[in-house]
Amino acid sequence: MPLLLVLLLSTSVLAFIARKYLGRRIFGRAPAGPRLERIEKVPNYRDGTFHNLSPTPVMVEGVTLLSSARDYLRPGKDRQPSQPLPSVKTDLNNLPAVGATLVWFGHSSYMLKIAGKTILVDPVFSGHASPVSFFGKNYPGSNEYEVADMPEIDILLLTHDHYDHLDYDTIRHLRPKVKQVVTSLGVGAHLERWGYSPEMMRELAWREEVELTGGIRLTALPARHFSGRLFKRGQTLWSSFVLDTLDYKLYLGGDSGYDTHFAEIGEEFGPFDLAILECGQYNQNWPYIHMMPEQTAQAALDLRAKALLPVHWGKFTLSLHPWYEPAERVSKRAQELGLPLATPPIGQAMTIGEPYPNIAWWR
């Protein structure tokens, strides 16, 4: 067979395989039709992509994805725990009906029982934070909860579409338990492909809000980050959220680098009973899209938060720092600032407004 024909056939076969792989449901779907028309009217959507309030390159100048990947593959100290993490198995079906209770599942997944409603945020229970099972695997002991443990979910809140926040297997299996979804604008395109109806979803642009049963109001606000499940970024929005009830006000931060929006939100919407802020997966190569732990503590002060729950750590290694470093650094800075800090073990229920668990269980 002529060499040219062999090359053409090989290229065609590879292209076919790539199309089949990239067409898998796990990658979701880009917004189109009326959803895209709505997106195109949003002020921070320009030139075919969503934008942050401040210029926000994903990597600092001179750093590429290739060089960053090389850094990731080099040996590093304590990137994984040496033994299974401790956890608590809480009966999620019998959380207190009064007050406000929070259960953290590791990384950025947690459940709130508040105003008599159950709210589940960014659940990832598949055991990995990527489209392939061999990358971003959870630490031993950190994945003790699964969809079967979840009660009926009044509100499924999804901050953005990255794999460590929007997990295909988890979202698909949760579907029979979910009553309503609130998410950032555009993310509904993924969910529709995965079996969720448009009628059960509310997609919000920044500064849009939704009133829900039980006197719950959710307002989408800016975050400094990006989105994307394949090659093209910024097709769906990323957000932080204010959760407001008659008795409590919480800031649900999603993913965000540090910027002036925290102080602006604190001035307009604060004070907050609790700020839940990312604290992990940072690196000097990408300082604009994730906060250093000291910035996390400062952001809580900017928000006028009475206490801080640091999340986005304790389950996956998605950066180069020791796995426990985020907790150590934010604890030190919070103490210096006089900021009350909550560091519950995975699965331990804590009551908002009461003394928070603050034990260095990671040591």
Secondary structure by P-SEA (a helix, b strand, c coil): ccaaaaaaaaaaaaaaaaaaaaacccccccccaaaaaaaaacccccccccccccccccccccccaaaaaaaaaccccccccccbbbbbbccccccccccbbbbbccccccccccccbbbbcccccccccccccccccccccccccccccccccccccccccccccccaaaaaaaccccccccccccaaaaaaaaccccccbbbbcccbbbbbccbbbbbbbbbcccccccccccccccbbbbbbcccbbbbbcccccccaaaaaaaacccccccccccccccccccccccccaaaaaaaaaaacccbbbbcccccccccccccaaaaaaaaaaaaaacbbbbbcccccccccccccccccccc
